């Protein structure tokens, strides 16, 4: 059995590095004390770092993303230290990172008890990212193989595109980790519907962690609506709704953890012993429409 914790993460204004580090360590320790082995934070969780910038800088959409770049390596080091100290698997969400080509990419990190396992960039960019914020797409999906399972990361909008999840499934993923950041209830539902569809199609689990609350000080993440959840196929031994676990409140004002305990081998077994065989039958659709 694997015990996971997905955070409904509030974008709080934290104005010093010391206060931020204390905040993140305390939050993760709470999940560890709850028994979690795998912790997931949302897309753009690192935007909280922009609270350390001067008010006129953090309130500027493009100025804030540029000015926070020196803080990101320190943030990555802190996240790795948390994973090592707590002996957990930790995806601390994502950050907009300026690459050597001068473009920003939305990057998530995956840490384990022994340090960095790897990174995954967002592939499908929203209109806001493309047209207003100028965050560029990454390329390729990665499978993270660990002693607790095989994982892929699809960031927010990526979960609305079936072939990304299918590629991870064919690589052997047991669970997709889906950090998200949506500013309207409709956006939350788009990610939810996409995540549930990916779980159904591929007969795997999808874990969602969203940003929540209001952050008027940040034009990038000023409004946040979401619900943490773990989705599975609607099949033998699983909830008929496909909702394995879900946080009680939509978009609370403070950070809260959703805990769940799941046997990923039981989810995987549905591919061969389920009522339906969507994983097996997937290729047939392409022949039948020709």
C-alpha positions in Angstrom: 0.0 0.0 0.0 1.2 3.5 -0.8 0.1 6.5 1.3 0.0 9.7 -0.6 -0.7 13.3 0.3 -1.9 15.9 -2.3 -2.0 19.6 -1.2 -4.6 22.2 -1.8 -2.0 24.8 -1.6 -2.8 28.4 -0.7 -0.7 31.1 -2.5 0.1 33.1 0.6 2.2 36.3 0.8 5.4 35.3 2.5 8.0 38.1 2.5 11.2 36.6 3.7 13.2 33.4 2.8 13.3 32.3 6.4 9.6 32.5 6.8 9.1 30.7 3.5 11.5 27.9 4.4 9.8 27.4 7.7 6.4 27.4 6.0 7.4 24.7 3.5 9.2 22.5 6.0 6.3 22.7 8.4 3.8 21.8 5.7 5.8 18.8 4.5 6.4 17.6 8.0 2.7 17.7 8.6 2.2 15.3 5.7 5.0 13.1 6.8 3.6 12.8 10.3 0.3 11.8 8.7 2.1 8.8 7.2 2.5 10.0 3.6 5.4 8.5 1.6 4.6 10.6 -1.6 3.8 14.4 -1.4 2.5 16.4 -4.3 2.2 20.2 -4.5 0.6 22.1 -7.4 1.7 23.8 -10.6 3.4 27.2 -10.0 3.6 26.6 -6.2 7.0 28.3 -6.5 5.3 31.6 -7.3 5.0 32.1 -3.5 8.7 32.9 -3.8 7.8 36.1 -5.6 6.4 37.4 -2.3 10.0 38.1 -1.3 10.3 40.7 -4.0 9.6 44.4 -3.6 5.9 45.2 -3.9 6.3 47.0 -7.2 8.3 44.0 -8.7 6.1 41.2 -7.5 3.0 43.0 -8.8 4.5 43.1 -12.3 3.6 40.1 -14.4 6.9 39.9 -16.4 9.1 41.6 -13.9 8.2 39.1 -11.1 9.1 36.0 -13.2 12.5 37.5 -14.1 13.3 38.8 -10.6 12.5 35.5 -8.9 15.0 33.5 -11.0 17.8 33.8 -8.4 15.6 32.3 -5.8 14.8 29.1 -7.7 18.1 27.2 -7.2 17.8 27.8 -3.5 14.2 26.6 -3.6 15.3 23.4 -5.4 18.0 22.8 -2.8 15.4 23.3 0.0 13.0 20.8 -1.6 15.7 18.2 -2.1 16.8 18.7 1.6 13.2 18.2 2.7 12.9 15.0 0.7 16.2 13.7 2.2 15.5 14.8 5.8 11.9 13.4 5.8 12.8 10.3 3.7 9.9 10.9 1.3 9.2 11.1 -2.4 8.3 14.8 -3.1 7.1 16.7 -6.1 7.0 20.3 -4.8 5.0 21.6 -7.8 6.5 23.7 -10.5 8.3 26.9 -11.2 8.8 29.1 -14.3 12.5 28.6 -15.1 14.6 30.6 -17.6 16.6 28.3 -19.7 19.9 28.9 -21.6 17.9 29.7 -24.8 16.3 32.7 -23.0 12.9 31.1 -22.8 10.9 30.3 -19.7 9.5 26.8 -19.1 7.2 25.5 -16.5 9.2 22.8 -14.8 8.4 20.3 -12.1 10.9 18.4 -10.0 10.7 14.9 -8.5 12.8 14.2 -5.4 13.3 11.0 -3.5 14.9 10.1 -0.2 18.3 10.0 -2.0 17.9 13.3 -3.8 16.8 14.4 -7.3 15.2 11.8 -9.5 14.4 14.1 -12.4 12.3 16.9 -13.9 9.4 17.2 -16.2 8.4 20.3 -18.2 4.9 21.2 -19.1 4.2 20.4 -22.7 0.8 22.0 -23.6 0.7 25.7 -22.8 -2.5 27.6 -21.9 -3.5 30.8 -23.7 -2.3 32.8 -20.7 1.1 31.1 -20.8 1.5 31.5 -24.6 -0.1 34.9 -25.2 0.5 36.9 -22.0 3.2 35.4 -19.9 5.3 34.0 -22.7 6.2 30.6 -21.0 7.3 28.1 -23.6 6.5 24.4 -24.0 8.9 21.7 -23.0 9.4 18.5 -25.0 9.0 14.8 -24.1 7.5 12.9 -21.2 9.5 11.0 -18.7 8.9 7.9 -16.6 10.1 8.0 -13.0 10.8 4.5 -11.7 11.0 4.3 -7.9 10.7 1.6 -5.2 7.1 2.8 -4.5 5.9 2.8 -8.1 6.3 4.1 -11.6 5.2 7.7 -12.1 4.7 10.3 -14.8 4.0 14.0 -14.3 1.5 15.9 -16.5 1.2 19.5 -15.5 -2.4 20.9 -15.4 -3.5 21.5 -19.0 -1.3 18.5 -20.1 -4.0 16.3 -18.6 -6.5 17.4 -21.2 -4.5 15.8 -24.0 -4.9 12.0 -24.2 -1.8 11.1 -26.1 0.5 12.4 -23.4 -1.0 10.1 -20.8 -1.1 7.3 -23.2 2.7 7.7 -23.9 3.4 7.5 -20.2 1.1 4.5 -19.9 3.0 2.7 -22.6 6.3 3.5 -20.8 4.8 1.7 -17.8 3.4 4.4 -15.5 1.2 3.3 -12.6 0.2 6.8 -11.6 0.2 10.2 -13.1 1.0 13.1 -10.8 -1.0 16.2 -11.9 0.0 19.5 -10.3 -2.5 22.1 -11.4 -3.3 25.8 -11.2 -6.6 27.1 -12.3 -8.2 30.5 -11.7 -11.9 29.6 -12.4 -14.2 26.8 -11.4 -14.5 25.9 -15.0 -10.8 25.4 -15.2 -10.8 23.2 -12.2 -13.5 21.0 -13.9 -11.6 20.9 -17.1 -8.6 19.4 -15.3 -10.8 17.1 -13.2 -12.6 15.8 -16.3 -9.3 15.3 -18.1 -7.7 13.5 -15.2 -10.7 11.2 -14.8 -10.7 10.5 -18.5 -7.0 9.6 -18.5 -7.5 7.3 -15.5 -10.4 5.6 -17.3 -8.6 5.2 -20.7 -5.4 4.0 -19.4 -6.5 2.1 -16.3 -4.1 3.9 -14.0 -4.3 6.4 -11.1 -4.2 10.2 -11.4 -3.3 12.4 -8.4 -4.2 16.1 -8.6 -2.9 18.9 -6.4 -4.2 22.4 -7.0 -3.5 26.0 -6.0 -6.2 27.7 -3.9 -7.2 31.1 -2.6 -6.7 34.7 -3.6 -3.3 36.3 -4.0 -4.0 39.9 -5.2 -0.3 40.7 -4.8 0.6 38.3 -7.7 -0.8 38.9 -11.3 0.4 35.5 -12.3 -1.6 33.5 -9.6 -4.0 36.0 -8.2 -7.1 33.7 -8.3 -7.0 30.0 -7.6 -9.7 27.4 -7.5 -9.3 23.7 -7.1 -9.8 20.4 -5.2 -7.2 17.8 -4.5 -8.2 14.3 -5.6 -7.1 10.8 -6.5 -8.9 9.3 -9.5 -8.9 5.7 -10.6 -10.7 3.5 -13.2 -14.4 2.8 -12.4 -14.0 -1.0 -12.0 -13.6 -3.9 -9.6 -12.4 -2.9 -6.2 -12.5 0.8 -7.0 -15.2 3.4 -6.3 -17.9 3.3 -9.0 -17.5 7.1 -9.4 -13.8 6.7 -10.1 -13.1 9.2 -7.3 -10.9 7.3 -4.9 -10.4 10.3 -2.6 -11.3 14.0 -2.8 -10.8 17.0 -0.5 -13.9 18.1 1.3 -13.9 21.7 0.3 -13.4 23.4 -3.0 -10.7 26.0 -2.7 -10.2 26.6 1.0 -8.4 29.7 2.2 -5.5 27.9 3.7 -3.3 25.0 2.7 -4.7 21.5 3.5 -3.6 18.0 2.7 -5.6 15.2 1.1 -4.4 11.8 2.3 -5.2 8.5 0.6 -3.8 5.0 0.8 -3.9 2.9 -2.4 -2.5 -0.4 -3.7 -1.2 0.5 -7.2 -0.9 -3.2 -8.1 -4.7 -3.5 -7.7 -5.2 -0.7 -10.1 -2.7 -2.2 -12.6 -4.5 -5.6 -12.3 -7.6 -4.1 -13.8 -5.8 -4.0 -17.2 -6.0 -7.8 -17.4 -8.9 -8.6 -15.0 -11.2 -5.6 -15.2 -14.8 -5.5 -16.4 -13.5 -3.6 -19.4 -10.1 -3.4 -21.2 -9.6 0.2 -22.3 -5.9 -0.1 -21.9 -5.7 -3.2 -24.2 -8.4 -2.0 -26.6 -7.0 1.5 -27.2 -5.2 0.7 -30.5 -8.4 -0.7 -32.1 -10.0 2.7 -32.4 -7.5 3.9 -34.9 -8.2 1.0 -37.2 -12.0 1.3 -36.9 -12.2 4.9 -38.1 -10.3 4.5 -41.3 
